[in-house]
Amino acid sequence: MTECSYGSWRSPVTAAVVARGAVKIRNIVADRDHVYWVEARPEEGGRVVLVRWIPGETPVDVTPAESNVRTRVHEYGGAAYTVADGTVYYVEFADQRLYRLQTGSGPEPLTPASPAVRYADFTVHPSRDWLVSVRETDGEDPHDSEPTNVLVAIDATEPLDTQRVIASGHDFYSTPRFSPDGKQMAWLAWRHPHMPWDATELWLADVHPDGRLTDSRCVAGADADDAIFQPGWSPDGSLYFVSERTGWWNLYRMRDGVPEAVCPMTAECGRPQWELGTTTWAFVDDYRVAVAFAEEGRWKLGVIDTTENRVGDTSHPEIGTSGLTEMSTDLEPAESIATMGGQVVCVGRSPRRADTLVRCDPDSGVTEVIRVASSINIDDGFLSAPIPLRFPTDGGRGAHAFFYPPHNTTEYAPDNEQPPLIVIAHGGPTAAACVQLNLEVQYWTSRGFAVVDVNYGGSTAYGRDYRQRLNGQWGVVDVNDCVNAAKHLAGEGLVDGQRLIIRGRSAGGYVTLAALAFHPTVFSAGASYYGIGDIEAMASDTHKFESRYFDTLIGPYPAERDVFRARSPIHAVDQLSCPLILFQGLEDRVVPPQQSQAMATAVGDKGLPVALLTFEGEQHGFRRAESVIRCLEAELFFYGAVFGFTPAGEIAPVPIENLPG
């Protein structure tokens, strides 16, 4: 072993390894005995590929080599494809058109060429050659009008411009789903200022043979603060959905026109719908439902028995009763779940294994690996295991995090040194840090940094009350929780209280900038990835999906203009006192590049060390391998320059304005 200062340890977890290991598997669809999914591949320019697996065979790419299966609906996309009886329907990112792909033929466009129109989240009629889609259309003047969202029926046998609007009037739509016999369709709809985790409506309609909807009615969510999620159907034609009317996202079914709890529990069976196509439940057979559920931020797999004697108990007992059987697996399910042939298919996560697409037997617990997202293997000697952490925060409450100590079996630090700490503020802010093999975290811990991934108040997977701590308090609760996580670990003697760092993406980038500006004596450096510095500017300069999110997080604008300004780091740069590095995609439509550029200029004008790296062709979230590599290495170089250590390996230098010496 070699004695080296924290931060300068040599590690096999290079930035290139992180980029190669950043393949993501999402949006699982089971069709007959086939399983489909999409893979986001950084080493292929960040493109998204549709893949198919048939039991006993090797997975194969389905879409052409040049395709990128990705939609820009809501900007965050998701649900860019579906499959019915072997026919694939998918959205091509370059033109946002919907294509049909059948065996033995090339892609066939089903929608007109129009740069102002986007499609996502499809359901195919079980007996007719047409499908329903969410359609998003830009206003005539993008600066003065927001896009219009509707549900449309698309007949694959008609001309390209033949579409029928079948649901309109709401600001947003998602999850249209036909019943098994095709005679009914359910969907979700919601209006500004709500986000889909605030309040949604569940709609149901009869389907006319020509595709028209009749007797459309709201059957849940109209009179309650209820964020309904993932409507769908049982094999016998019963309508199921996830509702949080009790404060926990639980599975319900419609019985005689009344929502009925299937398995009441103090756990989360839903997720925030940042991306379309997120799923947590699917029927295994005629009466059992596979479900992903979270307790205290940890996700598990279970099977619910929906037979008569198991349904209707509203006493809300703990896990383990009311027909739920937890499946025996050490993998935590990710954001997509499907079933085929009595088996459960999901992406499994583990602190020491790359994300893995698996097929699980709910009875025996036997797990079959279908696809491993990354073939990269890192010796356990360089992997830090997450430690669940609950720490005290403001108001006498507790908050949650996962703590990763530095870990490297070939390097160690002097006895008189404590490790620097990197506090990670996740994005969203309505999202969550989860337990998985995150090579980006391991990049830092294997070099001698401690990392704490904070699930601040506002995060999901802890119930509605915890998530709504952030309502009206964005920039306060989340920032204070990150500050208190750092202070707690420093107070316990686990990290160096003089070398505290905070970093984050998007909303996490905002938390980073706010923590540096409003708590200037806590952190010694920060890294903001496409973070928000000027909230007031964002009130009128962002995409439709989040354009009224601030109403909940802060208050209505311009009525609360003073609060918007008071919580904007750009107006508190005079308090900021430490070095800052910023990263920004130049095609970002969620957080415009001007946000990062303005912060960099203001910090530089104050005379503080600052660096800004911008990336052509990147949007909100970096997808290309070269961008991932450059960002990580630049951030490490920046910390080395700030704290006076030399990182191991060859790293391209970063121009840092106002760096002493």
Residue pairs with C-beta under 8 A, 6 or more apart in sequence:
1 409
1 410
1 411
1 412
2 10
2 410
2 411
2 412
3 411
3 412
3 413
3 414
4 10
4 411
4 412
4 413
4 448
4 648
5 413
5 414
5 417
5 448
5 645
6 406
6 413
6 417
6 418
6 419
6 420
6 447
6 448
6 449
6 496
6 645
7 420
7 447
7 448
7 449
7 636
7 639
7 640
7 643
7 645
7 647
8 447
8 448
8 640
8 645
8 646
8 647
8 648
9 406
9 408
9 410
9 411
9 446
9 447
9 448
9 648
10 408
10 410
10 411
10 648
10 649
11 382
11 408
11 443
11 446
11 447
11 648
12 378
12 379
12 382
12 446
13 378
13 382
13 439
13 442
13 443
13 446
14 443
14 649
15 443
15 628
15 629
15 630
15 632
15 633
16 625
16 629
17 376
17 378
17 439
18 439
18 440
18 443
18 628
18 629
18 632
19 42
19 43
19 625
19 626
19 628
19 629
20 42
20 43
20 374
20 376
20 625
21 354
21 373
21 374
21 376
21 439
22 40
22 42
22 374
22 439
22 625
22 628
23 39
23 40
23 41
23 42
23 355
23 373
23 374
24 39
24 40
24 355
24 373
25 37
25 38
25 39
25 334
25 347
25 355
25 357
25 371
25 373
26 37
26 38
26 39
26 40
26 78
26 275
26 277
26 334
26 335
26 336
26 347
27 37
27 38
27 78
27 79
27 80
27 81
27 277
27 336
28 35
28 36
28 37
28 279
28 336
28 337
28 338
28 345
28 346
28 347
28 357
29 35
29 36
29 37
29 81
29 82
29 83
29 338
30 36
30 282
30 338
30 339
30 340
30 345
31 83
31 84
31 85
31 86
32 85
32 86
33 54
33 55
33 340
33 341
34 52
34 53
34 54
34 83
34 86
35 52
35 53
35 338
35 340
35 345
35 357
35 359
35 370
36 50
36 51
36 52
36 53
36 62
36 81
36 83
36 88
37 50
37 51
37 336
37 357
37 371
38 48
38 49
38 50
38 51
38 69
38 80
38 81
39 48
39 49
39 51
39 373
40 46
40 47
40 48
40 623
41 47
41 48
41 49
42 623
42 624
42 625
42 628
43 625
45 623
45 624
46 622
46 623
46 624
46 625
47 67
47 68
47 70
47 93
48 68
48 69
48 70
48 80
48 93
49 61
49 63
49 67
49 69
50 61
50 62
50 63
50 67
50 69
50 81
50 88
50 90
51 59
51 60
51 61
51 62
51 371
52 59
52 60
52 62
53 59
53 60
53 357
53 370
53 371
59 370
59 371
62 88
62 101
63 69
63 88
63 90
63 101
63 107
64 106
64 107
67 90
67 92
67 107
68 92
68 93
68 94
69 80
69 81
69 90
69 91
69 92
69 93
70 77
70 80
70 91
70 93
71 77
71 78
71 79
71 80
71 91
71 93
71 96
71 118
71 119
71 120
71 276
72 93
72 96
72 118
72 136
73 118
73 119
73 120
73 121
73 134
73 136
73 149
73 276
74 120
74 136
74 172
74 275
74 276
74 543
74 544
74 545
75 543
75 545
75 589
75 590
75 619
75 620
76 274
76 275
76 276
76 545
76 590
76 620
77 120
77 275
77 276
78 120
78 121
78 274
78 275
78 276
78 277
78 278
79 120
79 121
79 122
79 275
79 276
79 277
80 90
80 91
80 120
80 277
81 88
81 89
81 90
81 91
81 122
82 88
82 89
82 122
82 123
82 124
82 131
83 89
84 124
84 126
84 131
86 102
86 103
87 100
87 101
87 102
87 124
88 100
88 101
88 102
89 98
89 99
89 100
89 101
89 110
89 122
89 124
89 131
90 98
90 99
90 101
91 97
91 98
91 99
91 118
91 119
91 120
92 99
92 107
95 113
95 115
96 114
96 115
96 117
96 118
96 119
97 109
97 110
97 111
97 112
97 113
97 119
98 109
98 110
98 111
98 119
98 122
98 133
98 154
99 107
99 108
99 109
99 110
100 107
100 108
100 110
100 156
101 107
101 108
102 108
109 160
110 154
110 156
110 160
111 117
111 119
111 154
111 160
111 163
112 160
112 161
116 137
116 138
117 135
117 136
117 137
117 138
118 135
118 136
118 137
119 133
119 134
119 135
119 136
120 133
120 134
120 136
120 276
121 133
121 134
121 173
121 174
121 175
121 176
121 276
121 277
122 131
122 132
122 133
122 176
123 131
123 132
123 176
123 177
123 178
123 185
124 130
124 131
124 178
125 131
125 132
125 178
125 182
125 207
125 211
126 178
126 180
126 181
126 182
127 182
128 182
128 211
129 155
129 156
129 157
130 153
130 154
130 155
130 156
130 157
130 211
131 153
131 154
131 156
132 151
132 152
132 153
132 154
132 166
132 176
132 178
132 185
133 151
133 152
133 154
133 176
134 149
134 150
134 151
134 173
134 174
134 176
134 276
135 149
135 150
135 151
135 152
135 163
135 165
136 147
136 148
136 149
137 147
137 148
137 149
137 150
138 147
139 145
139 146
139 147
139 148
146 544
146 547
147 544
148 168
149 170
149 171
149 172
149 173
149 544
150 165
150 166
150 167
150 168
150 173
151 165
151 166
151 167
151 168
151 173
151 176
151 187
152 163
152 164
152 165
152 166
153 163
153 164
153 166
153 211
154 162
154 163
155 162
155 211
164 211
164 212
166 211
166 212
166 213
167 173
167 187
167 189
167 203
167 205
167 213
167 216
170 189
170 190
170 191
170 201
171 190
171 191
171 192
171 544
172 189
172 190
172 191
172 196
172 545
173 187
173 188
173 189
174 187
174 188
174 189
174 196
174 273
174 276
175 186
175 187
175 188
175 230
175 231
175 232
175 276
176 185
176 186
176 187
177 185
177 186
177 187
177 231
177 232
177 233
178 184
178 185
178 207
178 233
179 185
179 186
179 233
179 237
179 239
180 233
180 235
180 236
180 237
181 237
182 207
183 206
183 207
184 204
184 205
184 206
184 207
184 237
184 239
185 204
185 205
185 207
185 213
186 202
186 203
186 204
186 231
186 232
186 233
186 239
186 241
187 202
187 203
187 231
188 196
188 200
188 201
188 202
188 203
188 228
188 229
188 231
189 200
189 201
189 203
190 196
190 198
190 199
190 200
190 201
192 547
192 548
192 551
193 548
193 549
193 551
193 552
193 556
194 200
194 548
194 552
195 272
195 430
195 546
195 549
195 552
196 227
196 229
196 272
196 273
197 227
197 272
197 273
197 430
197 460
197 467
198 225
198 227
198 552
199 221
199 224
199 225
199 226
199 227
200 221
200 226
200 227
200 228
200 229
201 218
201 220
201 221
201 222
201 228
202 218
202 219
202 220
202 221
202 228
202 231
202 241
203 216
203 217
203 218
203 219
204 216
204 217
204 219
204 239
204 254
205 213
205 214
205 215
205 216
205 217
206 213
206 214
206 215
207 213
207 214
208 214
219 239
219 254
219 257
220 226
220 228
220 241
220 243
220 252
220 254
220 259
221 228
221 243
224 245
226 243
226 244
226 245
227 243
227 244
227 249
227 270
227 464
228 241
228 242
228 243
228 244
229 241
229 242
229 243
229 244
229 249
229 270
229 271
229 273
229 278
229 280
230 241
230 242
230 270
230 278
230 279
230 280
230 281
231 239
231 240
231 241
232 239
232 240
232 241
232 281
232 282
233 239
233 240
234 240
234 253
234 283
234 286
234 289
234 306
235 283
235 285
235 286
236 286
238 253
238 254
238 255
239 253
239 254
240 251
240 252
240 253
240 254
240 262
240 281
240 289
241 251
241 252
241 253
241 254
241 259
242 249
242 250
242 251
242 252
242 269
242 270
242 280
242 281
243 249
243 250
243 252
243 259
244 250
244 270
244 464
245 259
246 261
246 264
246 316
247 463
247 464
247 465
248 265
248 266
248 267
248 268
248 269
248 316
248 463
248 464
249 268
249 269
249 270
249 271
250 261
250 262
250 263
250 264
250 265
250 267
250 269
251 261
251 262
251 263
251 269
251 281
251 289
251 291
251 304
252 259
252 260
252 261
252 262
253 259
253 260
253 262
253 306
253 311
254 260
260 311
260 312
261 311
261 312
261 313
261 314
262 289
262 304
262 306
262 310
262 311
262 323
263 291
263 304
263 310
263 322
263 323
263 324
264 313
264 314
264 315
264 316
264 317
264 322
265 293
265 316
265 317
265 318
265 319
265 322
265 324
266 316
266 318
266 319
266 463
267 293
267 294
267 295
267 319
268 293
268 294
268 295
268 460
268 461
268 462
268 463
269 280
269 281
269 291
269 292
269 293
269 294
270 280
271 278
271 280
271 335
271 460
272 428
272 430
272 431
272 460
274 428
274 430
274 431
275 335
277 336
278 335
278 336
279 335
279 336
279 337
279 338
280 291
280 292
280 293
280 333
280 337
281 289
281 290
281 291
281 292
281 337
282 289
282 290
282 337
282 338
282 339
282 344
283 289
283 290
283 339
284 290
284 303
284 339
284 342
284 343
284 344
284 362
285 342
287 305
287 306
287 307
288 303
288 304
288 305
288 306
288 362
289 303
289 304
289 306
290 301
290 302
290 303
290 327
290 337
290 339
290 344
290 362
291 301
291 302
291 303
291 304
291 324
291 337
292 299
292 300
292 301
292 302
292 333
292 337
292 346
293 299
293 300
293 302
293 319
293 324
294 300
294 460
294 461
294 462
295 319
296 388
296 400
296 461
296 462
297 388
297 400
297 432
297 433
297 434
297 455
297 459
297 461
297 462
298 332
298 388
298 435
298 461
299 332
299 333
299 334
299 349
299 434
299 461
300 326
300 327
300 332
300 333
301 326
301 327
301 329
301 331
301 333
301 344
301 346
301 360
302 324
302 325
302 326
302 327
303 324
303 325
303 327
303 344
303 362
304 310
304 323
304 324
304 325
305 323
305 324
305 325
306 323
307 323
310 322
310 323
311 323
313 322
319 326
320 326
325 362
327 344
327 360
327 362
327 365
328 365
329 348
329 360
329 365
329 367
330 350
331 346
331 348
331 349
331 350
331 353
331 356
331 358
331 367
332 348
332 349
332 350
332 434
332 435
332 436
333 346
333 347
333 348
333 349
334 346
334 347
334 348
334 349
334 355
334 436
335 347
336 346
336 347
337 344
337 345
337 346
338 344
338 345
338 346
339 345
340 359
342 361
342 362
343 359
343 360
343 361
343 362
344 359
344 360
344 361
344 362
345 357
345 358
345 359
345 360
345 370
346 357
346 358
346 360
347 355
347 356
347 357
347 358
347 373
348 355
348 356
348 357
348 358
348 367
349 355
349 434
349 435
349 436
349 437
350 356
350 435
350 436
350 437
351 383
351 385
351 386
351 435
351 436
351 437
352 380
352 383
352 385
352 437
353 437
354 372
354 373
354 374
354 375
354 376
354 437
355 372
355 373
355 374
355 436
355 437
356 369
356 370
356 371
356 372
356 373
357 369
357 370
357 371
357 372
357 373
358 367
358 368
358 369
358 370
359 367
359 368
359 370
360 366
360 367
360 368
361 367
376 439
378 439
378 442
379 409
381 407
381 408
381 409
381 410
382 407
382 408
382 409
382 442
382 446
383 407
383 437
383 442
383 445
383 446
384 404
384 405
384 406
384 407
384 441
384 442
384 445
384 446
384 451
385 404
385 407
386 402
386 403
386 404
386 435
386 453
387 402
387 403
387 404
387 405
388 400
388 401
388 402
388 403
389 400
389 401
389 402
389 403
389 452
389 485
389 488
390 398
390 399
390 400
390 401
391 398
391 399
391 401
391 484
391 485
391 488
391 489
392 398
392 484
392 488
393 399
393 457
393 480
393 481
393 484
393 485
394 477
394 480
394 481
394 484
397 457
397 469
399 454
399 455
399 456
399 457
399 481
399 484
399 485
400 454
400 455
400 459
400 462
401 433
401 452
401 453
401 454
401 455
401 485
402 433
402 435
402 452
402 453
402 455
403 450
403 451
403 452
403 453
403 489
403 494
404 441
404 445
404 450
404 451
404 452
404 453
405 419
405 445
405 450
405 494
406 413
406 419
406 445
406 446
406 447
406 448
406 449
406 450
407 445
407 446
408 445
408 446
408 447
408 448
411 448
413 419
413 448
417 496
418 493
418 494
418 495
418 496
419 448
419 449
419 450
419 495
419 496
419 499
420 448
420 449
420 450
420 495
420 496
420 499
420 500
420 501
420 639
420 643
421 449
421 450
421 451
421 452
421 486
421 489
421 490
421 495
421 496
421 499
421 500
421 501
422 444
422 449
422 450
422 451
422 452
422 501
422 502
422 503
423 452
423 454
423 482
423 485
423 486
423 500
423 501
423 502
423 503
423 515
423 523
424 433
424 441
424 451
424 452
424 453
424 454
424 502
424 503
424 504
424 508
425 454
425 456
425 478
425 482
425 502
425 503
425 504
425 507
425 508
425 509
425 511
425 512
425 515
426 432
426 433
426 453
426 454
426 455
426 459
426 504
426 505
426 507
426 508
427 504
427 505
427 506
427 507
427 508
427 509
428 458
428 459
428 506
428 507
428 508
429 456
429 458
429 459
429 470
429 474
429 478
429 507
429 508
429 511
429 553
430 458
430 459
430 460
430 467
430 470
431 459
431 460
431 507
432 455
432 459
432 460
432 461
433 453
433 454
433 455
433 459
434 461
438 453
440 632
441 451
441 453
443 632
443 636
444 451
445 451
447 636
447 647
447 648
449 501
450 489
450 494
450 495
452 485
452 486
452 489
454 481
454 482
454 485
455 461
455 462
456 470
456 477
456 478
456 481
456 482
456 511
457 466
457 469
457 470
457 473
457 477
457 478
457 481
458 466
458 467
458 468
458 469
458 470
458 474
458 477
458 478
459 466
459 467
460 467
469 477
470 477
470 478
470 553
471 552
471 553
472 552
472 553
472 554
472 555
473 553
474 550
474 553
474 554
474 567
475 510
475 511
475 514
475 518
475 535
475 554
475 567
476 567
478 507
478 511
479 511
479 514
479 515
479 518
479 519
482 502
482 511
482 515
483 515
483 519
483 522
486 495
486 500
486 502
486 522
486 523
487 497
487 522
489 495
490 496
490 497
490 500
491 497
498 524
499 524
499 643
500 522
500 523
500 524
501 523
501 524
501 525
501 526
501 527
501 639
502 511
502 512
502 515
502 516
502 523
502 526
502 527
503 512
503 526
503 527
503 528
503 529
503 635
504 510
504 511
504 512
504 527
504 528
504 529
504 531
505 529
505 530
505 531
505 621
506 529
506 530
506 531
506 532
506 590
506 591
506 620
506 621
507 531
507 532
508 529
508 531
509 528
509 529
509 530
509 531
509 532
509 591
510 528
510 531
510 532
510 533
510 535
510 569
511 531
512 526
512 527
512 528
512 531
513 526
513 528
513 531
513 532
513 533
513 569
513 580
513 599
514 567
514 569
515 522
515 523
515 526
516 523
516 526
516 569
516 576
516 578
516 580
517 569
517 572
517 573
517 575
517 576
518 569
518 572
518 575
520 575
520 576
520 577
520 578
521 577
523 578
524 578
524 579
524 642
524 643
525 578
525 579
525 580
525 581
525 638
525 639
525 642
525 643
526 578
526 579
526 580
526 581
527 580
527 581
527 582
527 583
527 635
527 638
528 580
528 581
528 582
528 583
528 596
528 599
529 582
529 583
529 584
529 622
529 631
530 583
530 584
530 585
530 588
530 590
530 591
530 595
530 596
530 620
530 621
531 582
531 591
531 595
531 596
531 599
532 538
532 591
532 595
533 568
533 569
533 570
533 595
533 596
533 598
533 599
533 602
534 568
534 569
534 570
534 571
534 595
534 598
535 550
535 554
535 564
535 565
535 567
535 568
536 557
536 561
536 564
536 565
536 568
537 594
537 595
538 550
538 591
538 595
539 550
539 557
539 558
539 564
540 557
541 592
542 589
542 590
542 591
542 592
543 589
543 590
546 590
550 557
550 564
551 557
554 560
554 563
554 564
554 567
555 563
557 564
565 571
569 576
569 599
570 598
570 599
570 602
573 599
573 602
573 603
573 606
574 606
576 603
576 606
576 608
577 608
578 608
579 608
579 609
579 610
579 638
579 642
579 656
579 659
580 599
580 600
580 603
580 608
580 609
580 610
580 611
581 610
581 611
581 612
581 613
581 634
581 635
581 638
581 654
581 656
582 596
582 599
582 600
582 610
582 611
582 612
582 613
583 596
583 612
583 613
583 614
583 615
583 622
583 631
583 634
583 635
584 591
584 593
584 595
584 596
584 597
584 612
584 613
584 614
584 615
585 593
585 614
585 615
585 617
585 618
585 619
585 620
585 621
585 622
585 627
586 593
586 614
586 615
586 616
586 617
586 618
587 616
587 617
587 618
587 619
588 618
588 619
588 620
589 619
589 620
590 619
590 620
591 620
593 614
596 612
596 614
597 612
600 610
600 611
600 612
603 610
604 610
604 657
604 658
607 658
608 658
609 641
609 642
609 656
609 657
609 658
609 659
609 660
610 656
610 657
610 658
611 634
611 638
611 654
611 655
611 656
611 657
613 630
613 631
613 634
613 654
615 622
615 624
615 627
615 630
617 624
618 624
618 627
622 628
622 631
630 652
633 651
633 652
634 651
634 652
634 654
636 647
636 651
637 647
637 651
637 652
637 653
637 654
638 654
638 656
639 645
639 647
640 646
640 647
641 654
641 656
641 659
